[in-house]
Amino acid sequence: MDLDIADVYADTDLARSLDLRLHHATDIDVPLYAFGTSYAKGTVLEAARKLAANSRVPYGIYESDNGMNHLDPLFAATAHNTATHSLTEFLHKVLATPR
């Protein structure tokens, strides 16, 4: 049920019926980094794009590696860690962008 309700990041009738307050997406105004592995089957990036569309996120970086499992971004060797490499690129962009 959480994916059907919270994943849209909107204050819908169903969300209100469960007393969820999902109206803060428009307050999000920072760059977004999302990384998906084979575990999520694309849902992480899909949800991140929905969030960005319903917020003031100035830009997002959406990366995935279906050869990784859900723990690999934390424990894979740096040389083979797609998450580490793409996160580094994202952080360089964030630091280079004036606020």
ChimeraX attribute file (.defattr): number of C-alpha atoms within 10 A of each C-alpha:
attribute: neighborCount
match mode: 1-to-1
recipient: residues
	/A:1	6
	/A:2	8
	/A:3	10
	/A:4	10
	/A:5	18
	/A:6	17
	/A:7	17
	/A:8	19
	/A:9	24
	/A:10	21
	/A:11	17
	/A:12	15
	/A:13	11
	/A:14	13
	/A:15	18
	/A:16	13
	/A:17	8
	/A:18	9
	/A:19	10
	/A:20	15
	/A:21	13
	/A:22	17
	/A:23	12
	/A:24	12
	/A:25	19
	/A:26	16
	/A:27	11
	/A:28	15
	/A:29	13
	/A:30	15
	/A:31	16
	/A:32	18
	/A:33	16
	/A:34	19
	/A:35	20
	/A:36	23
	/A:37	23
	/A:38	14
	/A:39	14
	/A:40	14
	/A:41	12
	/A:42	15
	/A:43	15
	/A:44	19
	/A:45	20
	/A:46	15
	/A:47	17
	/A:48	22
	/A:49	18
	/A:50	16
	/A:51	20
	/A:52	22
	/A:53	14
	/A:54	18
	/A:55	17
	/A:56	15
	/A:57	18
	/A:58	11
	/A:59	13
	/A:60	15
	/A:61	17
	/A:62	18
	/A:63	16
	/A:64	19
	/A:65	16
	/A:66	13
	/A:67	10
	/A:68	18
	/A:69	14
	/A:70	13
	/A:71	10
	/A:72	16
	/A:73	19
	/A:74	11
	/A:75	9
	/A:76	15
	/A:77	11
	/A:78	12
	/A:79	8
	/A:80	12
	/A:81	16
	/A:82	21
	/A:83	22
	/A:84	17
	/A:85	12
	/A:86	18
	/A:87	17
	/A:88	12
	/A:89	12
	/A:90	19
	/A:91	13
	/A:92	11
	/A:93	13
	/A:94	15
	/A:95	9
	/A:96	9
	/A:97	8
	/A:98	6
	/A:99	6
